[in-house]
Amino acid sequence: MAALFGARVRRLRTAAGLTQAELGARTHVVSTRITQIERASGAKPTLELARALDAALGADDLLVELWPYVYREAFPDWSRKFIACAERAVSVREYAAHVVPGLLQTEAYARAVLKVGRTLGSEEQLEERVGVRMGRQKRLGRPGRPELWVVLDEAVLRRPVGGKPVMHEQLARLLGTASEPHITVQVLPFDQGEHEVMGGSLTVLGMPDGSEVAYTEGAHFGQLVEDPDEVRSFALTYDRLRAAALPPLMSLDMIRSVMEGYNRAAKVPSRSERRRVAQEQSQQPGRWQLRGGRRRVPGRRPRP
């Protein structure tokens, strides 16, 4: 895809009668960067540069539309194949052990998740990843959208990823799925105890031809499973998780309860803030004050 992208840039540049140096000047990069892109060597173009090239060459979003496919090539083979399958899937059944699945994440939550670790080298790369993730969610609002069934471990609700305000917004987003007929959310509570997918996540994708693939993921690895017997086993595992989870309405009640807890916590001032306010109030005239362990109101004599 990087080679295809580079070939398109070269063809468009030649048609526009521009040298590599002239195109570089218009997109605010050095000419050698244009050379790298056209030869599919060196670092892959960023989304920002793809947009600049599109505008400079009058490509009518052709390069921007190609960019996500170039971007995917930075991922391992199994990850790229899973992404390709997910984009064609007619049904998505997902168990999430640690974080809200990408298709249901808010932008602030996604940014907090993607910042963790050392996989991104710059703020620009982070924003690209966030943009790609938000872009994938658009499929849920288009014709031919997949049926999405998500089982969340209770830990996903309790862990304040990005801080309490971010979590409050994220849980509100989950509650909003109740109005979406093609999305079902359940919660697997802690009191269900151990289960077959502890420590990882599981996704089962239903494909247009009736086949299924499964994807399992841990903290630093993932595996795409296509063998029919193995996939059937993972599908059965998912069904058992779904049966053990709270029903959808009860799950929404739990999400709402946890969200209200984050809301209350966000409104509680810190200890230092409470101390500062109390000190200010004690210095204002007409306030109750402490004297020798007894309370008195200024302007009123204490009782003998």
KENULUM-95673 format. One line per field, with one value per atom (N, C-alpha, C): residue number from 0; atom name; x, y, z. Coordinates in steps of 0.001 Angstrom, whole numbers. Layout:
! residues N
pos NUM,...
site CA,...
u X,...
v Y,...
w Z,...
END
This chain:
! residues 304
pos 0,0,0,1,1,1,2,2,2,3,3,3,4,4,4,5,5,5,6,6,6,7,7,7,8,8,8,9,9,9,10,10,10,11,11,11,12,12,12,13,13,13,14,14,14,15,15,15,16,16,16,17,17,17,18,18,18,19,19,19,20,20,20,21,21,21,22,22,22,23,23,23,24,24,24,25,25,25,26,26,26,27,27,27,28,28,28,29,29,29,30,30,30,31,31,31,32,32,32,33,33,33,34,34,34,35,35,35,36,36,36,37,37,37,38,38,38,39,39,39,40,40,40,41,41,41,42,42,42,43,43,43,44,44,44,45,45,45,46,46,46,47,47,47,48,48,48,49,49,49,50,50,50,51,51,51,52,52,52,53,53,53,54,54,54,55,55,55,56,56,56,57,57,57,58,58,58,59,59,59,60,60,60,61,61,61,62,62,62,63,63,63,64,64,64,65,65,65,66,66,66,67,67,67,68,68,68,69,69,69,70,70,70,71,71,71,72,72,72,73,73,73,74,74,74,75,75,75,76,76,76,77,77,77,78,78,78,79,79,79,80,80,80,81,81,81,82,82,82,83,83,83,84,84,84,85,85,85,86,86,86,87,87,87,88,88,88,89,89,89,90,90,90,91,91,91,92,92,92,93,93,93,94,94,94,95,95,95,96,96,96,97,97,97,98,98,98,99,99,99,100,100,100,101,101,101,102,102,102,103,103,103,104,104,104,105,105,105,106,106,106,107,107,107,108,108,108,109,109,109,110,110,110,111,111,111,112,112,112,113,113,113,114,114,114,115,115,115,116,116,116,117,117,117,118,118,118,119,119,119,120,120,120,121,121,121,122,122,122,123,123,123,124,124,124,125,125,125,126,126,126,127,127,127,128,128,128,129,129,129,130,130,130,131,131,131,132,132,132,133,133,133,134,134,134,135,135,135,136,136,136,137,137,137,138,138,138,139,139,139,140,140,140,141,141,141,142,142,142,143,143,143,144,144,144,145,145,145,146,146,146,147,147,147,148,148,148,149,149,149,150,150,150,151,151,151,152,152,152,153,153,153,154,154,154,155,155,155,156,156,156,157,157,157,158,158,158,159,159,159,160,160,160,161,161,161,162,162,162,163,163,163,164,164,164,165,165,165,166,166,166,167,167,167,168,168,168,169,169,169,170,170,170,171,171,171,172,172,172,173,173,173,174,174,174,175,175,175,176,176,176,177,177,177,178,178,178,179,179,179,180,180,180,181,181,181,182,182,182,183,183,183,184,184,184,185,185,185,186,186,186,187,187,187,188,188,188,189,189,189,190,190,190,191,191,191,192,192,192,193,193,193,194,194,194,195,195,195,196,196,196,197,197,197,198,198,198,199,199,199,200,200,200,201,201,201,202,202,202,203,203,203,204,204,204,205,205,205,206,206,206,207,207,207,208,208,208,209,209,209,210,210,210,211,211,211,212,212,212,213,213,213,214,214,214,215,215,215,216,216,216,217,217,217,218,218,218,219,219,219,220,220,220,221,221,221,222,222,222,223,223,223,224,224,224,225,225,225,226,226,226,227,227,227,228,228,228,229,229,229,230,230,230,231,231,231,232,232,232,233,233,233,234,234,234,235,235,235,236,236,236,237,237,237,238,238,238,239,239,239,240,240,240,241,241,241,242,242,242,243,243,243,244,244,244,245,245,245,246,246,246,247,247,247,248,248,248,249,249,249,250,250,250,251,251,251,252,252,252,253,253,253,254,254,254,255,255,255,256,256,256,257,257,257,258,258,258,259,259,259,260,260,260,261,261,261,262,262,262,263,263,263,264,264,264,265,265,265,266,266,266,267,267,267,268,268,268,269,269,269,270,270,270,271,271,271,272,272,272,273,273,273,274,274,274,275,275,275,276,276,276,277,277,277,278,278,278,279,279,279,280,280,280,281,281,281,282,282,282,283,283,283,284,284,284,285,285,285,286,286,286,287,287,287,288,288,288,289,289,289,290,290,290,291,291,291,292,292,292,293,293,293,294,294,294,295,295,295,296,296,296,297,297,297,298,298,298,299,299,299,300,300,300,301,301,301,302,302,302,303,303,303
site N,CA,C,N,CA,C,N,CA,C,N,CA,C,N,CA,C,N,CA,C,N,CA,C,N,CA,C,N,CA,C,N,CA,C,N,CA,C,N,CA,C,N,CA,C,N,CA,C,N,CA,C,N,CA,C,N,CA,C,N,CA,C,N,CA,C,N,CA,C,N,CA,C,N,CA,C,N,CA,C,N,CA,C,N,CA,C,N,CA,C,N,CA,C,N,CA,C,N,CA,C,N,CA,C,N,CA,C,N,CA,C,N,CA,C,N,CA,C,N,CA,C,N,CA,C,N,CA,C,N,CA,C,N,CA,C,N,CA,C,N,CA,C,N,CA,C,N,CA,C,N,CA,C,N,CA,C,N,CA,C,N,CA,C,N,CA,C,N,CA,C,N,CA,C,N,CA,C,N,CA,C,N,CA,C,N,CA,C,N,CA,C,N,CA,C,N,CA,C,N,CA,C,N,CA,C,N,CA,C,N,CA,C,N,CA,C,N,CA,C,N,CA,C,N,CA,C,N,CA,C,N,CA,C,N,CA,C,N,CA,C,N,CA,C,N,CA,C,N,CA,C,N,CA,C,N,CA,C,N,CA,C,N,CA,C,N,CA,C,N,CA,C,N,CA,C,N,CA,C,N,CA,C,N,CA,C,N,CA,C,N,CA,C,N,CA,C,N,CA,C,N,CA,C,N,CA,C,N,CA,C,N,CA,C,N,CA,C,N,CA,C,N,CA,C,N,CA,C,N,CA,C,N,CA,C,N,CA,C,N,CA,C,N,CA,C,N,CA,C,N,CA,C,N,CA,C,N,CA,C,N,CA,C,N,CA,C,N,CA,C,N,CA,C,N,CA,C,N,CA,C,N,CA,C,N,CA,C,N,CA,C,N,CA,C,N,CA,C,N,CA,C,N,CA,C,N,CA,C,N,CA,C,N,CA,C,N,CA,C,N,CA,C,N,CA,C,N,CA,C,N,CA,C,N,CA,C,N,CA,C,N,CA,C,N,CA,C,N,CA,C,N,CA,C,N,CA,C,N,CA,C,N,CA,C,N,CA,C,N,CA,C,N,CA,C,N,CA,C,N,CA,C,N,CA,C,N,CA,C,N,CA,C,N,CA,C,N,CA,C,N,CA,C,N,CA,C,N,CA,C,N,CA,C,N,CA,C,N,CA,C,N,CA,C,N,CA,C,N,CA,C,N,CA,C,N,CA,C,N,CA,C,N,CA,C,N,CA,C,N,CA,C,N,CA,C,N,CA,C,N,CA,C,N,CA,C,N,CA,C,N,CA,C,N,CA,C,N,CA,C,N,CA,C,N,CA,C,N,CA,C,N,CA,C,N,CA,C,N,CA,C,N,CA,C,N,CA,C,N,CA,C,N,CA,C,N,CA,C,N,CA,C,N,CA,C,N,CA,C,N,CA,C,N,CA,C,N,CA,C,N,CA,C,N,CA,C,N,CA,C,N,CA,C,N,CA,C,N,CA,C,N,CA,C,N,CA,C,N,CA,C,N,CA,C,N,CA,C,N,CA,C,N,CA,C,N,CA,C,N,CA,C,N,CA,C,N,CA,C,N,CA,C,N,CA,C,N,CA,C,N,CA,C,N,CA,C,N,CA,C,N,CA,C,N,CA,C,N,CA,C,N,CA,C,N,CA,C,N,CA,C,N,CA,C,N,CA,C,N,CA,C,N,CA,C,N,CA,C,N,CA,C,N,CA,C,N,CA,C,N,CA,C,N,CA,C,N,CA,C,N,CA,C,N,CA,C,N,CA,C,N,CA,C,N,CA,C,N,CA,C,N,CA,C,N,CA,C,N,CA,C,N,CA,C,N,CA,C,N,CA,C,N,CA,C,N,CA,C,N,CA,C,N,CA,C,N,CA,C,N,CA,C,N,CA,C,N,CA,C,N,CA,C,N,CA,C,N,CA,C,N,CA,C,N,CA,C,N,CA,C,N,CA,C,N,CA,C,N,CA,C,N,CA,C,N,CA,C,N,CA,C,N,CA,C,N,CA,C,N,CA,C,N,CA,C,N,CA,C,N,CA,C,N,CA,C,N,CA,C,N,CA,C,N,CA,C,N,CA,C,N,CA,C,N,CA,C,N,CA,C,N,CA,C,N,CA,C,N,CA,C,N,CA,C,N,CA,C,N,CA,C,N,CA,C,N,CA,C,N,CA,C,N,CA,C,N,CA,C,N,CA,C,N,CA,C,N,CA,C,N,CA,C,N,CA,C,N,CA,C,N,CA,C,N,CA,C,N,CA,C,N,CA,C,N,CA,C,N,CA,C,N,CA,C,N,CA,C,N,CA,C,N,CA,C,N,CA,C,N,CA,C,N,CA,C,N,CA,C,N,CA,C,N,CA,C,N,CA,C,N,CA,C
u 822,0,862,2013,2919,3436,3698,4161,3062,1820,699,500,591,452,1533,2779,3878,3706,3196,2978,1906,878,-180,374,1206,1803,2663,3462,4345,3525,2464,1635,941,405,-276,703,1886,2901,3338,3568,3984,2899,1644,531,397,760,677,1894,2895,4090,4972,4988,5774,7000,8098,9256,9040,9871,9775,10044,10989,11304,10122,9439,8285,7129,6903,5840,6196,7477,7902,7671,7954,7756,6282,5408,3966,3398,4054,3565,4444,5424,6276,7135,7648,8626,9775,10900,12044,11802,12515,12292,12615,13594,13940,12783,11925,10746,9781,9625,8775,9382,10706,11391,11107,11210,10940,9516,8575,7172,6957,7499,7300,7988,9075,9791,9350,8409,7934,9091,9996,11112,11064,11737,11737,10408,10190,8980,7749,6642,5399,4831,4094,3539,2532,2491,1495,180,-894,-2194,-2164,-1478,-1376,-693,375,1073,212,-532,-1427,-2458,-2977,-3937,-3281,-2034,-1323,-1035,-628,-367,-1648,-2735,-4027,-4403,-4239,-4597,-3676,-2370,-1403,-1558,-1980,-2077,-3503,-4455,-5855,-6362,-6051,-6355,-7762,-8549,-9944,-10070,-9228,-9241,-8763,-8229,-7740,-6641,-5678,-4550,-4992,-5921,-6434,-7166,-7898,-8624,-7670,-6529,-5538,-4734,-4613,-3702,-3954,-5221,-5408,-4805,-4798,-4231,-2704,-2116,-672,-355,-1186,-1004,-1016,-1900,-2009,-727,74,1269,2275,2061,2936,2575,1431,973,1449,1528,1880,845,1233,350,-988,-949,-2192,-3115,-2538,-3344,-3989,-3229,-3781,-4909,-4729,-5758,-7026,-6856,-8020,-8771,-8047,-8685,-9468,-8867,-9548,-10819,-10755,-11943,-13014,-12594,-13542,-14298,-13654,-14304,-15352,-15258,-16242,-17275,-17059,-17909,-19353,-20289,-21708,-22159,-21336,-21616,-20301,-20308,-19125,-19567,-18995,-19270,-17954,-17940,-16674,-16784,-15792,-15638,-14415,-14594,-13511,-13163,-11913,-11490,-10944,-10376,-9625,-10109,-10467,-10889,-12128,-12846,-13995,-13518,-14221,-13800,-13731,-12817,-12581,-13820,-14737,-15929,-16861,-16688,-17567,-16827,-15567,-14782,-15094,-15074,-15094,-13692,-13586,-12275,-11303,-11785,-10901,-10451,-11341,-10991,-9981,-10229,-9304,-7913,-7865,-6564,-5833,-6561,-5940,-5421,-6179,-5760,-4532,-4543,-3462,-2169,-2259,-1049,-241,-863,-183,873,2042,3098,4026,4847,5882,5753,4550,4385,4318,4012,3884,5056,5641,6834,6587,5358,5105,3626,3321,1927,1183,1884,1269,804,1642,1255,54,30,-1101,-2391,-2371,-3581,-4004,-3029,-3367,-4103,-3578,-4206,-5614,-5771,-7100,-8045,-7560,-8388,-8828,-7907,-8243,-9284,-9116,-10071,-11454,-11513,-12802,-13414,-12553,-13050,-13711,-13176,-13760,-15167,-15439,-16761,-17857,-17483,-18485,-19265,-18649,-19325,-20602,-20632,-21811,-23032,-22806,-23923,-24255,-23595,-23819,-24720,-25314,-26045,-25114,-25627,-24796,-23962,-24323,-23561,-23672,-22632,-22667,-23517,-24018,-24622,-23480,-23530,-22446,-22967,-22343,-22702,-21438,-21455,-20266,-20554,-19664,-19689,-18480,-18740,-17677,-17439,-16186,-15871,-16137,-16585,-16870,-15645,-14459,-13226,-13143,-13728,-13710,-14435,-15506,-16274,-15570,-14883,-14317,-12970,-12242,-10911,-11046,-10630,-10836,-9815,-9912,-8991,-9152,-8040,-8088,-8580,-8955,-9481,-10994,-11549,-12982,-13870,-13557,-14409,-14443,-13290,-13238,-14075,-13977,-14760,-16255,-16607,-18024,-18583,-17836,-18266,-18334,-17355,-17323,-18504,-18825,-19955,-21269,-21356,-22546,-22683,-21556,-21581,-22114,-21708,-22212,-23709,-24184,-25619,-26382,-25755,-26401,-26639,-25919,-26117,-27472,-28153,-29457,-30470,-30259,-31185,-30800,-29700,-29233,-29679,-30585,-31110,-30087,-28994,-27997,-26830,-26914,-25848,-26415,-25782,-26162,-24939,-25097,-24000,-24420,-23567,-23768,-22530,-22709,-21602,-21457,-20222,-19915,-19409,-20227,-19834,-18744,-18051,-16977,-17462,-18693,-19148,-19409,-19228,-19310,-18047,-17015,-15798,-14983,-14254,-13338,-14102,-13434,-14032,-12909,-13274,-12307,-11421,-11776,-11006,-10370,-10140,-9521,-8144,-7869,-6564,-6459,-7506,-7443,-8803,-8870,-10118,-10389,-11642,-12050,-13044,-12835,-13769,-14088,-15368,-15811,-16506,-15994,-16530,-17315,-18540,-19335,-19127,-18705,-18364,-19548,-19537,-20670,-20996,-20001,-20250,-20744,-21005,-21496,-20410,-19150,-18052,-17785,-16942,-16572,-15070,-14509,-13122,-13112,-12098,-11977,-10646,-10638,-9424,-9272,-8136,-7847,-6693,-6722,-5715,-5345,-4034,-3533,-2889,-2080,-1482,-515,229,1272,1215,87,13,-1437,-1605,-2927,-2829,-3926,-3921,-5238,-5143,-6325,-6499,-7664,-7941,-8954,-8598,-9482,-9892,-9213,-9577,-11020,-11922,-13341,-13604,-12879,-13104,-12704,-11574,-11140,-12091,-12556,-13475,-14774,-15282,-16512,-16309,-15129,-14831,-14843,-14229,-14223,-15626,-16424,-17799,-18610,-18395,-19081,-18626,-17327,-16807,-17482,-17621,-18273,-19732,-20417,-21821,-21947,-20972,-21020,-20793,-19881,-19669,-20929,-21567,-22775,-23896,-23980,-25009,-24735,-23449,-23094,-23224,-23218,-23277,-24676,-24772,-26066,-26883,-28205,-29032,-28811,-29116,-28834,-29390,-30635,-31207,-30511,-30221,-29490,-28068,-27483,-26133,-26130,-27156,-27249,-27428,-28172,-28335,-26997,-26171,-24862,-23981,-23995,-23200,-23635,-24939,-25462,-25022,-25053,-24652,-23178,-22325,-20896,-20647,-21368,-21203,-21569,-22642,-23038,-21972,-21301,-20209,-19059,-18721,-17675,-18100,-19387,-19884,-19785,-20163,-20063,-18613,-17742,-16320,-15720,-16188,-15654,-16057,-17187,-17671,-17137,-16518,-15992,-14652,-14512,-13231,-12151,-10916,-9799,-9659,-8840,-8642,-8040,-7054,-6434,-7430,-8295,-9300,-10305,-10710,-11648,-11014,-9717,-9022,-8942,-8674,-8577,-9916,-10985,-12311,-12709,-12425,-12761,-11999,-10729,-9920,-10457,-10853,-11405,-12711,-13540,-14823,-14644,-13639,-13415,-12952,-12385,-11878,-12916,-14060,-15097,-15903,-16292,-17097,-18484,-18973,-20302,-20332,-19149,-19085,-18874,-19264,-18987,-17481,-16961,-15530,-15314,-14144,-13781,-12924,-13270,-12484,-12449,-11255,-11107,-11982,-12195,-12958,-14461,-14907,-16344,-16686,-17908,-18329,-18989,-18783,-19523,-19761,-20748,-21050,-20509,-19703,-19207,-20338,-20135,-21163,-22077,-21913,-22757,-21855,-22167,-21349,-21510,-20401,-20520,-21205,-21892,-22555,-21543,-21843,-20915,-20893
v -1208,0,1266,1206,2360,2596,1497,1629,2206,1770,2296,3785,4142,5539,6382,5893,6618,6763,5710,5764,6797,6889,7879,9299,9500,10818,11188,10245,10517,10864,10084,10334,11698,12011,13289,14464,14277,15342,15599,14519,14662,15341,14942,15548,17030,17409,18816,19620,18933,19619,20141,19439,19874,18995,19592,18810,18360,17446,17001,18159,19021,20172,21128,21347,22253,21681,20373,19757,19797,19567,19651,21028,22067,23438,23716,23171,23400,22649,21567,20766,20919,21837,22187,21013,20227,19180,19308,18692,18745,17818,18068,17279,15806,15513,14111,13343,14070,13403,12970,13802,13432,12227,12225,11087,9801,9859,8684,8172,9093,8692,8026,8621,8061,6715,6490,5214,4225,4640,3793,3364,4308,4041,5036,4706,5603,5559,6578,6625,6814,6190,6326,7726,8225,9585,9662,10797,11012,11413,11362,11777,13261,14059,15493,15716,14955,15110,14603,13520,13019,14083,14777,15856,16995,17340,18426,18055,16804,16342,16353,15913,15908,17314,18281,19661,20241,19971,20533,19953,18702,18023,17964,18513,18490,17080,16199,14776,14398,15372,15117,13985,14055,13108,11694,11502,10172,9712,10582,10196,10021,10842,10705,9372,8974,7699,6503,6668,5587,5493,6605,6664,5594,5307,4282,2930,2590,1309,1328,2483,2642,2559,3205,3241,1829,974,-382,-1180,-868,-1661,-1579,-640,-560,-1615,-2294,-3290,-4679,-5628,-7006,-7603,-8677,-9300,-9705,-10351,-10826,-9669,-8540,-7381,-6771,-6656,-6111,-6985,-8287,-9190,-9091,-8941,-8778,-7492,-6391,-5120,-5257,-5937,-6124,-6941,-7992,-8815,-8019,-7223,-6442,-5438,-4910,-3925,-4554,-5891,-6569,-7344,-7463,-8322,-7824,-8780,-8438,-8550,-9187,-9239,-9232,-8562,-8463,-8807,-9884,-10263,-10148,-9301,-8965,-9024,-9658,-9606,-8749,-7698,-6771,-6911,-7237,-7482,-6239,-5309,-4213,-2821,-2622,-1289,-1416,-321,-275,-555,-1383,-1654,-382,-385,796,1341,462,917,1742,1670,2401,3442,3685,4637,6077,6964,8393,8807,9988,10442,10623,11199,11427,10102,9132,7815,7127,7189,6574,7179,8485,9159,8679,8533,8066,6644,5789,4389,4315,5055,4973,5612,6481,7112,6152,5070,4141,3358,3174,2390,3245,2575,3270,3018,2706,2368,3604,4773,5985,6922,7466,8275,9764,10216,11646,11920,13169,13602,13479,13707,13590,12166,11186,9792,9440,9987,9740,10251,11462,12038,11260,10727,9898,8639,7998,6772,7042,8158,8521,8775,9484,9776,8524,7573,6311,5554,5519,4801,5435,6756,7426,7191,7109,6860,5500,4504,3155,3127,4004,4011,4457,5162,5665,4533,3362,2229,1845,2127,1779,2625,3724,4576,4483,3574,3464,2282,2276,1080,-128,-1276,-2469,-2558,-1761,-1771,-3134,-3531,-4850,-4838,-6007,-6189,-6277,-5454,-5399,-5838,-6866,-7362,-7346,-6569,-6380,-6825,-7654,-8017,-7361,-6502,-5795,-6419,-6706,-7079,-5882,-6134,-5029,-4135,-4724,-3937,-2795,-2983,-1928,-685,-887,240,896,100,601,1294,976,1552,2945,4023,5388,5781,5191,5507,6971,7717,9118,10055,9492,10327,10241,10718,10582,11298,12539,13176,12408,11883,11106,9842,9188,7970,8268,9380,9756,9907,10584,10762,9425,8546,7255,6383,6372,5568,6127,7453,8052,7593,7467,6956,5525,4703,3336,3313,4188,4255,4663,5490,5933,4811,3695,2574,1910,2202,1588,1954,3096,3534,2998,2263,1718,255,-54,-1421,-2466,-2026,-2980,-3144,-2511,-2609,-3123,-4137,-4676,-4677,-4177,-4127,-4868,-5767,-6464,-6298,-6481,-6410,-7753,-8246,-9465,-9048,-9230,-8714,-9549,-8926,-9612,-10888,-10874,-12013,-13269,-13185,-14398,-15253,-14667,-15437,-15699,-16829,-17131,-17520,-17341,-17747,-18047,-18464,-19010,-17965,-16684,-15672,-14668,-15084,-14179,-13732,-12454,-11937,-11508,-11734,-11345,-10949,-10659,-10287,-11231,-11283,-12207,-11518,-11680,-11160,-12267,-12425,-13376,-12566,-12662,-11907,-12820,-12421,-13126,-12474,-13239,-12697,-12792,-12027,-12022,-13391,-14270,-15589,-16614,-16192,-17107,-17727,-17542,-18074,-17150,-17615,-16826,-16907,-15862,-15875,-15367,-15755,-15321,-14603,-13721,-12960,-12876,-13320,-13225,-12264,-11537,-10500,-10400,-10247,-9972,-8604,-8343,-7020,-6701,-7699,-7420,-8364,-9002,-9924,-10080,-10593,-10921,-12111,-12809,-13989,-14073,-14139,-14338,-15827,-16343,-17778,-17992,-18814,-19072,-20534,-21434,-22847,-23015,-23602,-23678,-24327,-25400,-26067,-25163,-24486,-23580,-22396,-21888,-20757,-21147,-22344,-22809,-22889,-23323,-23407,-22023,-21040,-19672,-19073,-19405,-18896,-19445,-20708,-21306,-20643,-20377,-19674,-18311,-17608,-16298,-16428,-17410,-17605,-17866,-18596,-18847,-17551,-16709,-15410,-14557,-14566,-13771,-14248,-15570,-16125,-15781,-15694,-15398,-13917,-13065,-11619,-11187,-9982,-9408,-9181,-9300,-8963,-7505,-7163,-5803,-4681,-4769,-3696,-3585,-4714,-4686,-4177,-4486,-4003,-2480,-1933,-477,166,-505,17,66,-979,-977,122,279,1339,2701,2894,4175,4417,3378,3514,3884,3225,3525,4938,5324,6663,7725,7510,8473,8577,7461,7499,8362,8247,9104,10563,10805,12174,12792,12013,12522,12775,11851,11999,13224,13504,14655,15965,15958,17184,17392,16375,16497,17222,18372,19081,18305,18569,17888,18365,17652,18006,19408,19725,21054,22138,21837,22815,23031,21948,22087,22889,22659,23402,24894,25193,26592,27308,26634,27251,27472,26465,26594,27751,27904,28978,30344,30451,31714,32056,31036,31284,31688,31097,31421,32854,33447,34807,35858,35394,36338,36765,38059,38520,37887,37634,37057,35552,34926,33471,32900,31669,30961,30776,30973,30805,29981,29419,28617,29455,29476,30159,29285,28828,28010,26780,26223,24991,25229,26515,26807,27638,27480,28250,29538,30604,31822,32568,33420,34254,35632,36235,37593,38552,39443,40420,39951,38697,38177,37747,38189,37825,36363,35698,34299,34228,33140,32909,32702,33218,33014,31540
w 0,0,0,690,659,-760,-1488,-2868,-3759,-3527,-4295,-4001,-2748,-2347,-3031,-2992,-3610,-5113,-5757,-7201,-7551,-6728,-6959,-6797,-5775,-5577,-6777,-7254,-8398,-9643,-9896,-11076,-10994,-9834,-9659,-9751,-9182,-9235,-10668,-11419,-12813,-13641,-13410,-14145,-13832,-12598,-12198,-12648,-13209,-13690,-12578,-11443,-10292,-10102,-9676,-9263,-7815,-7355,-5965,-5001,-5371,-4523,-4448,-5584,-5598,-4781,-4899,-4108,-2629,-2319,-922,-344,-1142,-670,-405,-1239,-1068,140,517,1649,2880,2801,3950,4423,3458,3767,2774,3108,2201,1021,-81,-1298,-1089,-220,22,666,1394,1993,893,-128,-1264,-1987,-2116,-2744,-1978,-640,184,-9,-64,-220,-1570,-2617,-3951,-4115,-3392,-3478,-2403,-1545,-440,446,718,1610,2762,3853,5006,5744,6570,7390,6512,6913,6174,6358,5387,5508,6651,7294,8341,7688,8469,7956,7576,8382,8086,6742,6468,5198,4044,4255,3205,2837,3834,3560,2787,3175,2494,1044,800,-560,-1381,-777,-1456,-1918,-1003,-1334,-2404,-2267,-3212,-4613,-4706,-5995,-6534,-5764,-6207,-6396,-5451,-5600,-5170,-4720,-4350,-3324,-2286,-1160,-1514,-2697,-3062,-2109,-1816,-969,492,935,2302,2463,1437,1498,1456,798,748,2043,2749,3888,4960,5361,6406,6046,4755,4342,4450,4178,4381,5869,6661,8120,8715,8196,8736,8595,7610,7367,8503,9437,10613,11647,11468,12418,11992,12953,12588,11632,10933,9945,10549,11739,12339,12695,13091,13450,12209,11117,9878,9357,9467,8965,9807,11122,11989,11650,11457,11119,9812,8827,7544,7716,8538,8790,9525,10508,11303,10442,9413,8549,7648,7448,6598,7408,8701,9533,9564,9593,9726,11178,12011,13443,14205,15340,16198,17612,18164,19556,20318,21319,21960,23480,24105,25558,25847,26642,26973,28441,28717,30093,30778,30006,30622,30235,28972,28522,27654,27499,26605,25179,24420,23040,22199,21230,20430,19739,19310,18603,19477,20807,21720,22547,22248,23035,22650,23644,23361,22917,22340,21876,23034,24153,25303,25905,25971,26514,25590,24292,23332,23450,23599,23723,24970,26079,27323,27174,26502,26304,25407,24316,23340,23828,24821,25368,26224,26675,27573,26798,27401,26772,25936,25127,24355,22870,22413,21010,20122,20697,19903,20186,19132,19312,19398,19099,19099,19313,19621,19780,18457,17366,16048,15790,16134,15962,16828,18041,18928,18304,17801,17213,15969,15220,14066,14505,15535,16027,16540,17258,17758,16586,15576,14414,13678,13535,12872,13684,14996,15843,15768,15814,15697,14312,13300,11952,11819,12504,12428,13005,13960,14581,13621,12555,11613,10961,10917,10279,11035,12343,13134,12755,12052,11649,10177,9458,8023,7687,6483,6034,6008,6334,6398,7647,8657,9912,10575,11315,11965,13230,13588,14904,15911,16943,17930,19288,19852,21173,22024,23092,23916,25345,25877,27300,27950,28929,29628,30990,31305,32669,33579,34792,35712,35920,35810,35971,34972,33778,32759,33273,34031,34567,35737,36529,37788,37603,36548,36368,35738,36433,35929,34868,33700,32605,32213,32228,31855,32942,34101,35182,35262,36349,36610,35596,35180,34168,32849,32419,31182,31316,32479,32687,32744,33355,33412,32000,31138,29753,29023,29283,28611,29026,30306,30768,30238,30110,29505,28054,27365,25987,25961,26913,26973,27223,28110,28369,27113,26289,25058,24065,24216,23293,23488,24610,24872,23788,23133,22085,20708,20639,19360,19237,18314,18234,17823,17198,16718,17695,18875,19870,21187,21746,23049,23948,25162,26128,27388,27851,29121,29989,31286,32235,32927,32960,33704,35077,36135,37455,38103,39050,39773,40444,40977,41778,40947,39623,38806,38933,39520,39776,38522,38546,37448,36181,35048,33772,32784,31579,30617,29940,30020,29289,30256,31479,32440,31947,32079,31689,30250,29470,28064,27545,26255,25610,24450,24018,22959,22034,20736,19737,18737,18429,17411,16319,15098,13972,13046,12718,11720,10362,9369,8061,7095,6004,5071,4470,4335,3737,4747,5994,7020,7877,7503,8305,9488,10411,11569,11786,12367,12822,14247,15015,16403,16595,17547,17833,19348,19842,21272,21461,22572,22781,24248,24503,25836,25858,26867,27006,25870,25375,24384,23185,22978,21849,21419,20217,19719,18793,18599,17738,16978,15657,14823,14581,14887,14776,13655,12676,11539,11414,12105,12052,12546,11753,12114,13472,13795,15085,16251,16118,17177,17310,16173,16214,16902,16606,17275,18775,19205,20633,21273,20588,21122,21119,20104,20053,21221,21557,22700,24001,24100,25271,25413,24300,24348,24800,24284,24677,26170,26745,28194,28976,28488,29131,29054,27916,27710,28634,28828,29710,31172,31551,32941,33267,32243,32460,32885,33437,33788,32515,32596,31436,31026,29781,29303,30178,30636,31446,32796,33417,34684,34473,33332,33021,32906,32248,32135,33505,34390,35751,36479,36302,36946,36363,35046,34418,34942,35062,35560,37001,37820,39216,39335,38558,38591,38067,37014,36459,37482,38228,39257,40342,40627,41599,41114,39810,39252,39291,39056,39060,40444,41475,42840,43211,42819,43152,42468,41253,40521,41175,41911,42527,43937,44517,45872,45821,46496,46466,47201,46835,47480,48925,49717,51122,51253,50399,50472,50090,49108,48716,49844,50506,51626,52758,53022,54075,53733,52464,52044,52193,51764,51857,53312,54152,55574,56216,55844,56399,55969,54694,54207,54924,55115,55766,57226,57888,59298,59483,58426,58517,58124,57611,57216,58432,58554,59695,59686,60892,61021,60966,60803,60753,62146,62316,63577,63707,64929,65174,66428,66518,67689,68628,69897,70903,72151,72475,73671,73661,72457,72373,72375,72509,72511,71292,70783,69627,70104,69368,69660,68365,68368,67216,67510,66588,66842,67115,68094,68436,69537,70008,71087,72222,73438,74586,74945,75260,75705,77056,77261,78534,79634,80854,81956,82380
END
